[in-house]
Amino acid sequence: MSDAVMMEHDELWDKLNEECGVFGVFNHPDAPQLSYYGLHALQHRGQESAGICASDGEKFSYHRGMGLVTEAFNGNQLSKIHGRMAIGHVRYTTAGESKLENAQPLVFKYTGGNLALAHNGNLVNAEQIRHQLERQGSIFQTTSDTEVIAHLIARSGYEIEQAVRESLRMIKGAYALLLMTENKMIIALDPNGLRPLVLGRLDEGYVVASETCAFETVGAEYIRDVEPGEMIVIDEKGLRSERFAGQTQRAICSFEYIYFARPDSDIDGINVHLARKEMGRQLYKESAIEADVVTGVPDSSISAAIGYAEAAGLPYELGLVKNRYVGRTFIQPNQEMRARGVRMKLSAVRKVVEGKRVVMIDDSIVRGTTSGRIVRMLREAGAKEVHVRISSPPVKNPCFYGIDTSSREELIASEKSIEQIRECIGADSLAFLSEKGMIDAIGRNDTAPNRGHCLACFTGCYPTEIYEDTKNCVEK
């Protein structure tokens, strides 16, 4: 997808963009095929590229392609990938351009043999490390921050486990990481556990994935979540775990619960659908309004809308319908066509909203453009009043950990008050869920600050050091 199309897509559908998804299988005769189905279950986490690399114990075979999983593997590519071990990746660009050489898994040859890497997240010190390595003679083949990890491993001079261990201690930021040699798989999660990563069993082998929904797809049994700062090694000797980071403190991205993860996934034992439903209930407690009907912006806001409706004693109705068959490249370059594009992706059900006071539940407001269009759409369908309720706090700050947020200046909540936002989107009323309300609704039992949530996009308090180069990259 070109940068121009990506920009138009963002303007058209004003959402935080997904990060990436990783999936791995160890010791199964159908490892590549299982990886394909696992990536398909994680497709919501990235739609720009997909790839699978497998090992038969002696050599790698792999394929990467642009687009959805079905588009990247639209021929007989999967039949050419063989092995009892495989890792896969679906990508949304957060660091590096959207082109094939940045598609993952990245595959390298080094003195220790072959190495494949798949990474979900973003390294905040990638540019500093890259410049240092380039001064020392390293030549980079991609613009992805994931390649930094590969160069650190290759230049360490240690055997693979020690090389990975030392490299992980140098990088900072968010990373759910899968690495594979010809006969070994290594799994690692950053010391703050900013991204979800889960471990499971399938027959005599192991499975690892960004979300538990992928386990349901391939028939794997969930074992546990990978812990922050944990490195797991799986080889012919079995599975062994160690901590590579001395200090760990859970700060999982709040938007995994709010928006990114699939509703049928569990994160740290908490079901995403039930958490979102409880956010809707809490939203009603904090900002009740007299109304006739509740509707949610599909798909991620439906759970919260159901919770709000139940708490309010109002009917939940399908007032907005999403067209699931609109391609990603239909967007036209002028404003009129972009406005029509919203109607191609979403339409109001007139018989549901006509003459009604409607509560419209959405999970977030980024720039405010889509919210305004949906409010107008409901009014044009005959809604008497439109009250917007958002099941998260206002997004005021950019994310540096793998979510493609706008610069601070483009985030409407960083520049305007709630009343000013209400005027911009044309709603009769507007309210956001409080930070405390969101945390209480999710119900994490964690002694870490904010009960183990990263709230940086709401509060501006980041769980890791943020480097100036990283800030400039987002702010420019």
Phi, psi and omega in degrees: 000129181289161178300323181296314180295320177301316182296315180296322179297318179296319180294324183288312185241097193278078180229158167293137183272146181300164179266256178214170176227142179236151180210139180216149178229133176237128174065063173212135184296338181252035185305313180297318181293319177297322178296322178301312180291324177297317178295325178299321178293335181260013185301330180297343183272351179181131184237010184270326179203163179212152179199155177222135173235132181235157176231136175262013181101343181232326183214162178266150163223139187203163174210142175225146179208163179275154177095196179292168180303316181293333178279321180293328179242063186262007178229226180257024183300321184296326181292345180267359180256124187229147174148162178266002179222138182204151170231148181223168187205137166244140193235137160241132186293120170238326175227119183101156184283162179273086177208167192299322183295342177267355177295149183241163005292143171280137184237131184225155167250136175216182187300334180273355181127219179261149180217132176237140182228140172227133193221130171247119180136195181211134180268125184280344178248022182298317183295319179298315180293319180300313180297320178296316180293322179295322177295334179269003174108359180290142177243121183267140181261344182228173173256010181280140178291343178297328181294335177302319181297317180299318180293322178298318179294314184295327184270355187291326183084356180269164170293165198302315184295316179292324179297317178295315181303313181292323180294319180297331180283348180264332184271151180227146180127211182253130174201121163256113197237133171242128175236149182216131167255189181298333186221017185213141174241135179236132183240135180214147177231140184299160185298343177260354181056043185294332180246149178284149177201128186232152182244138180217175177242146174217110185055239181264007184242186181239154177227142176227142184206161175293327183219153181292340179301330178292330177294319179299322182295319184262358178080026180272157178260126178294132174259301182190169172279144173290137185275152175302136180073016182261142172237126180246131177246129177236124176210196183297341178277350182114205182249134175221148187234147175210165175257125178265347182246132180289319181246124178231147179206111184301131175212064184292143180303123181299331183287349170297318178283324185286318195216314194288310187290152177291146183300334181272006176271152172247134176240118185053040177080001181256122179288132185294317179300314182293325177295316179294322178298318179292327174299320177296318177299315181294324178299320177295318180301323184275334188210059178294151178211145176289128183204175181251331187207151178242136175223156180241149175283118184291149000255333192290345183264356185295318180300314179295323179296321177297316179298317178298313182298318180297317180293326182276346185070028180251157176288137169269128181232155176278076183278343178231134182239133181262133173277112186276000186246016176279128179289173183269359186238017182281349192292132180260156192276007178243163188297320181298317181290326177295319178297318176295329180298325177299319179291333175291328182268335186213140176219152179269146177266101188304316184294342179275321190256346186299126179074008185254153167273113190254132167262117179258117180263130172227161185276336182194163169234123181260282177267335181096351185294313181292320180302317178298319181294321181290320176301314178298321179299317179294320179295318180294336177275002173105005179299132181284319176221149176231114179250120185263130176233130186249126187273032173206164175289166178298134178275110186247347188225147178290156176258139179250010190248016174118008172252132185276076175273162179285175169294161182303323182295334182269351177277114190300327183286344178279341184251337188231154174284169179299321179295321178293323177295318179303316179296320181297319184270352175077024180275157175285329173206160181213136175212147177249154173288141179286160177300314179297318179299320178296313181297316179297320182294318179295319172080027177292135177259085187221137181275354179292161176307142181058027181053037173086017179256146165273123180246018189304319183290342176266319190253338185082005177262108186267141183285348177234169171297140177246125185272151182300321179299323179293316179300314182297323181298321181275322187284334187291000000 
